[in-house]
Amino acid sequence: MSKLKRAVLRISLFLLMALLVSTMLSRTVSRLLTPSVMRVEVAANSLVDSSVPAGPCVPVSCVYEDEDGTHVYVLLERGTLMGNETFVKRVNVTELARDFEYARIEYDGAGIAEVAAYPTKALFDGEIVEVRARLGVTRR
């Protein structure tokens, strides 16, 4: 084998190894920066105060308040070239009733099926998240 062929082979192997290392590093950094959440099903029955009409109920830990109002983060999925990814969408809500465990909420728009709970980092509208587990809502 000529010296030129060996040099080309060595360079090709070096580039392949560099590509593999950078891919592994990129995946690790992405995993560290992506917040993880638990998926909570929204209960459609009366879990809180019976004097308030039945409506969607979520755990109190899923309801957030800031200067822009009260909101929950809804879990949605979208297809990409690399497969499906889960992201959160901020939905403004009105809290109708609350007990120590659940909050009955009201919101405009389409139905909410699942919300994000116990994030490892602060969430922002449109942020991609990793779902750790699914929590069911216990019905009384």
Secondary structure, 3 states (H helix, E strand, C coil): CCHHHHHHHHHHHHHHHHHHHHHHHHHHHHHHHCCEEEEEECECCCCCCCCCCCCCEEEHHHCEEECCEEEEEEEEEEEECCEEEEEEEEEECEEEEECCCEEEEECCCCCCCEEEECCCCCCCCCCEEEEEEEECCCCC
